[in-house]
Amino acid sequence: QVQLVESGGGLVQAGGSLRLLCSASGRTFSSYAMDWVRQAPGKEREFVATIKSSGDISGYADFVKGRFTISRDNAKNTVSLQMNNLKPEDTAVYYCVARVGTKYEYWGQGTQVTVSS
């Protein structure tokens, strides 16, 4: 069992930065790949970024490449999403998710990110 709690969301102007943090409980955190997924109002959830359980491989959706960076610290049971050059279209609730293969096993409660123009 893994419990995930996101923090770090807020209101920022376009071009600004935020750093999201996902803190996990449970001794098996390091066995999960971790994703960030977001959902904007009236839209489907969409993949943002992923990082392998070991932390050595990551991947990004095209719309965040070059702007967002995912990282993890297995010793601290955390995964972060550094978001730079934010755009109004990045406004969404951001979720961290523990993944095994293609299955999303555990979700956090989400943190709101609002980018004003």
C-alpha atoms as an extended CHARMM CRD file, in Angstrom:
* protein
*
       117  EXT
         1         1  GLN       CA              0.0000000000        0.0000000000        0.0000000000  PROA      1               0.0000000000
         2         2  VAL       CA              1.2940000000        3.4540000000       -0.9340000000  PROA      2               0.0000000000
         3         3  GLN       CA             -0.2610000000        6.7460000000        0.1030000000  PROA      3               0.0000000000
         4         4  LEU       CA              0.5850000000        9.8070000000       -1.9380000000  PROA      4               0.0000000000
         5         5  VAL       CA              0.2320000000       13.4500000000       -0.9050000000  PROA      5               0.0000000000
         6         6  GLU       CA              0.9320000000       16.3030000000       -3.3320000000  PROA      6               0.0000000000
         7         7  SER       CA              1.8900000000       19.8360000000       -2.3770000000  PROA      7               0.0000000000
         8         8  GLY       CA              3.3260000000       22.9460000000       -3.9740000000  PROA      8               0.0000000000
         9         9  GLY       CA              0.4870000000       24.0290000000       -6.2060000000  PROA      9               0.0000000000
        10        10  GLY       CA             -0.7590000000       27.5880000000       -6.3120000000  PROA      10              0.0000000000
        11        11  LEU       CA             -1.3730000000       30.6710000000       -8.4120000000  PROA      11              0.0000000000
        12        12  VAL       CA              1.4260000000       31.9700000000      -10.6110000000  PROA      12              0.0000000000
        13        13  GLN       CA              1.7130000000       34.3760000000      -13.5090000000  PROA      13              0.0000000000
        14        14  ALA       CA              2.5180000000       33.1490000000      -16.9860000000  PROA      14              0.0000000000
        15        15  GLY       CA              6.2590000000       32.6430000000      -17.3330000000  PROA      15              0.0000000000
        16        16  GLY       CA              6.6300000000       31.8100000000      -13.6610000000  PROA      16              0.0000000000
        17        17  SER       CA              7.6880000000       28.6050000000      -11.9440000000  PROA      17              0.0000000000
        18        18  LEU       CA              6.3300000000       26.1570000000       -9.4120000000  PROA      18              0.0000000000
        19        19  ARG       CA              7.7380000000       22.9980000000       -7.8780000000  PROA      19              0.0000000000
        20        20  LEU       CA              5.3130000000       20.2330000000       -7.0340000000  PROA      20              0.0000000000
        21        21  LEU       CA              6.2320000000       17.6680000000       -4.4150000000  PROA      21              0.0000000000
        22        22  CYS       CA              4.6770000000       14.2490000000       -3.9310000000  PROA      22              0.0000000000
        23        23  SER       CA              5.4140000000       12.5790000000       -0.6080000000  PROA      23              0.0000000000
        24        24  ALA       CA              4.8130000000        8.8530000000       -0.3160000000  PROA      24              0.0000000000
        25        25  SER       CA              4.2950000000        6.5680000000        2.6180000000  PROA      25              0.0000000000
        26        26  GLY       CA              5.0380000000        2.8730000000        2.4520000000  PROA      26              0.0000000000
        27        27  ARG       CA              8.2100000000        0.8790000000        2.2110000000  PROA      27              0.0000000000
        28        28  THR       CA              7.6470000000       -0.1140000000       -1.4160000000  PROA      28              0.0000000000
        29        29  PHE       CA              7.7800000000        3.3770000000       -2.9680000000  PROA      29              0.0000000000
        30        30  SER       CA             11.0720000000        2.6530000000       -4.7220000000  PROA      30              0.0000000000
        31        31  SER       CA              9.5080000000       -0.2660000000       -6.6070000000  PROA      31              0.0000000000
        32        32  TYR       CA              7.0390000000        1.9570000000       -8.4660000000  PROA      32              0.0000000000
        33        33  ALA       CA              7.4320000000        4.0670000000      -11.5400000000  PROA      33              0.0000000000
        34        34  MET       CA              5.9270000000        7.4580000000      -10.8010000000  PROA      34              0.0000000000
        35        35  ASP       CA              3.9050000000        9.6380000000      -13.1280000000  PROA      35              0.0000000000
        36        36  TRP       CA              2.4700000000       13.1200000000      -12.9710000000  PROA      36              0.0000000000
        37        37  VAL       CA             -0.9450000000       13.3960000000      -14.6000000000  PROA      37              0.0000000000
        38        38  ARG       CA             -3.1000000000       16.5130000000      -14.8560000000  PROA      38              0.0000000000
        39        39  GLN       CA             -6.7250000000       17.3430000000      -15.4490000000  PROA      39              0.0000000000
        40        40  ALA       CA             -7.9530000000       20.7240000000      -16.6040000000  PROA      40              0.0000000000
        41        41  PRO       CA            -11.5780000000       21.7830000000      -16.1100000000  PROA      41              0.0000000000
        42        42  GLY       CA            -13.8350000000       20.0870000000      -18.6300000000  PROA      42              0.0000000000
        43        43  LYS       CA            -10.9880000000       18.0300000000      -20.0720000000  PROA      43              0.0000000000
        44        44  GLU       CA             -9.7560000000       14.4720000000      -19.8470000000  PROA      44              0.0000000000
        45        45  ARG       CA             -6.8430000000       13.5830000000      -17.6100000000  PROA      45              0.0000000000
        46        46  GLU       CA             -3.5590000000       13.6920000000      -19.4960000000  PROA      46              0.0000000000
        47        47  PHE       CA             -0.0930000000       12.3430000000      -18.9280000000  PROA      47              0.0000000000
        48        48  VAL       CA              2.5790000000       14.9050000000      -18.0630000000  PROA      48              0.0000000000
        49        49  ALA       CA              5.7800000000       13.1240000000      -17.0270000000  PROA      49              0.0000000000
        50        50  THR       CA              7.1220000000        9.8060000000      -15.8130000000  PROA      50              0.0000000000
        51        51  ILE       CA             10.1920000000        8.5330000000      -14.0070000000  PROA      51              0.0000000000
        52        52  LYS       CA             11.4260000000        4.9740000000      -13.6650000000  PROA      52              0.0000000000
        53        53  SER       CA             11.5640000000        3.3630000000      -10.2240000000  PROA      53              0.0000000000
        54        54  SER       CA             15.3490000000        3.7020000000      -10.1800000000  PROA      54              0.0000000000
        55        55  GLY       CA             15.1410000000        7.3390000000      -11.2300000000  PROA      55              0.0000000000
        56        56  ASP       CA             17.5170000000        6.9820000000      -14.1550000000  PROA      56              0.0000000000
        57        57  ILE       CA             14.9940000000        7.2760000000      -16.9680000000  PROA      57              0.0000000000
        58        58  SER       CA             12.2770000000        9.8770000000      -17.4090000000  PROA      58              0.0000000000
        59        59  GLY       CA              9.8570000000       10.9110000000      -20.1120000000  PROA      59              0.0000000000
        60        60  TYR       CA              7.6000000000       13.8430000000      -20.8880000000  PROA      60              0.0000000000
        61        61  ALA       CA              4.5560000000       14.8210000000      -22.8510000000  PROA      61              0.0000000000
        62        62  ASP       CA              5.4980000000       16.9650000000      -25.8330000000  PROA      62              0.0000000000
        63        63  PHE       CA              3.6730000000       19.9830000000      -24.4630000000  PROA      63              0.0000000000
        64        64  VAL       CA              5.9720000000       20.1660000000      -21.3820000000  PROA      64              0.0000000000
        65        65  LYS       CA              9.3090000000       19.1110000000      -22.8610000000  PROA      65              0.0000000000
        66        66  GLY       CA             11.9970000000       21.6370000000      -22.0800000000  PROA      66              0.0000000000
        67        67  ARG       CA              9.8550000000       23.3120000000      -19.4190000000  PROA      67              0.0000000000
        68        68  PHE       CA              9.1370000000       20.6050000000      -16.8040000000  PROA      68              0.0000000000
        69        69  THR       CA             11.5680000000       18.2890000000      -15.0140000000  PROA      69              0.0000000000
        70        70  ILE       CA             10.6210000000       15.2260000000      -12.9980000000  PROA      70              0.0000000000
        71        71  SER       CA             12.9080000000       13.8180000000      -10.3250000000  PROA      71              0.0000000000
        72        72  ARG       CA             12.6950000000       11.4570000000       -7.3730000000  PROA      72              0.0000000000
        73        73  ASP       CA             14.4920000000       10.7220000000       -4.1320000000  PROA      73              0.0000000000
        74        74  ASN       CA             13.8630000000        7.1450000000       -3.0650000000  PROA      74              0.0000000000
        75        75  ALA       CA             15.6230000000        7.7100000000        0.2520000000  PROA      75              0.0000000000
        76        76  LYS       CA             13.0440000000       10.3850000000        1.1020000000  PROA      76              0.0000000000
        77        77  ASN       CA             10.0950000000        8.7340000000       -0.6790000000  PROA      77              0.0000000000
        78        78  THR       CA              9.4540000000       11.8110000000       -2.7860000000  PROA      78              0.0000000000
        79        79  VAL       CA              8.9460000000       12.7040000000       -6.4180000000  PROA      79              0.0000000000
        80        80  SER       CA              9.0460000000       16.2730000000       -7.6920000000  PROA      80              0.0000000000
        81        81  LEU       CA              7.9350000000       18.1590000000      -10.7510000000  PROA      81              0.0000000000
        82        82  GLN       CA              9.7790000000       21.3850000000      -11.4580000000  PROA      82              0.0000000000
        83        83  MET       CA              7.6380000000       23.5090000000      -13.7600000000  PROA      83              0.0000000000
        84        84  ASN       CA              9.2100000000       26.4940000000      -15.4960000000  PROA      84              0.0000000000
        85        85  ASN       CA              7.8860000000       28.9670000000      -18.0520000000  PROA      85              0.0000000000
        86        86  LEU       CA              4.3330000000       28.1220000000      -17.0760000000  PROA      86              0.0000000000
        87        87  LYS       CA              1.5220000000       28.9160000000      -19.4920000000  PROA      87              0.0000000000
        88        88  PRO       CA             -2.1880000000       29.5200000000      -18.8420000000  PROA      88              0.0000000000
        89        89  GLU       CA             -2.9180000000       26.2040000000      -20.5580000000  PROA      89              0.0000000000
        90        90  ASP       CA             -0.9540000000       24.4510000000      -17.7990000000  PROA      90              0.0000000000
        91        91  THR       CA             -3.7730000000       25.3060000000      -15.3970000000  PROA      91              0.0000000000
        92        92  ALA       CA             -5.0490000000       22.0120000000      -13.9960000000  PROA      92              0.0000000000
        93        93  VAL       CA             -5.1580000000       19.7450000000      -10.9920000000  PROA      93              0.0000000000
        94        94  TYR       CA             -1.9000000000       17.7980000000      -10.9130000000  PROA      94              0.0000000000
        95        95  TYR       CA             -1.7960000000       14.2630000000       -9.5480000000  PROA      95              0.0000000000
        96        96  CYS       CA              1.1200000000       12.0230000000       -8.7410000000  PROA      96              0.0000000000
        97        97  VAL       CA              0.4900000000        8.3890000000       -9.5010000000  PROA      97              0.0000000000
        98        98  ALA       CA              2.3250000000        5.1750000000       -8.6460000000  PROA      98              0.0000000000
        99        99  ARG       CA              2.4580000000        2.9150000000      -11.6750000000  PROA      99              0.0000000000
       100       100  VAL       CA              3.2700000000       -0.7270000000      -12.3530000000  PROA      100             0.0000000000
       101       101  GLY       CA              3.5980000000       -1.4170000000      -16.0500000000  PROA      101             0.0000000000
       102       102  THR       CA              0.6380000000        0.3050000000      -17.6450000000  PROA      102             0.0000000000
       103       103  LYS       CA             -1.5220000000        0.1690000000      -14.5360000000  PROA      103             0.0000000000
       104       104  TYR       CA             -1.9980000000        3.1540000000      -12.2630000000  PROA      104             0.0000000000
       105       105  GLU       CA             -2.0130000000        1.6420000000       -8.8040000000  PROA      105             0.0000000000
       106       106  TYR       CA             -2.2060000000        4.5940000000       -6.3870000000  PROA      106             0.0000000000
       107       107  TRP       CA             -3.2370000000        8.2240000000       -6.7930000000  PROA      107             0.0000000000
       108       108  GLY       CA             -2.6770000000       11.2940000000       -4.6900000000  PROA      108             0.0000000000
       109       109  GLN       CA             -5.4900000000       13.7340000000       -3.9730000000  PROA      109             0.0000000000
       110       110  GLY       CA             -4.1460000000       16.3080000000       -6.4190000000  PROA      110             0.0000000000
       111       111  THR       CA             -2.8660000000       19.8630000000       -6.1460000000  PROA      111             0.0000000000
       112       112  GLN       CA             -4.2730000000       22.8440000000       -8.0450000000  PROA      112             0.0000000000
       113       113  VAL       CA             -2.0130000000       24.8210000000      -10.3540000000  PROA      113             0.0000000000
       114       114  THR       CA             -3.4300000000       28.0460000000      -11.7670000000  PROA      114             0.0000000000
       115       115  VAL       CA             -1.4920000000       30.1340000000      -14.2690000000  PROA      115             0.0000000000
       116       116  SER       CA             -2.7700000000       33.6290000000      -14.9620000000  PROA      116             0.0000000000
       117       117  SER       CA             -2.1340000000       35.4360000000      -18.2310000000  PROA      117             0.0000000000
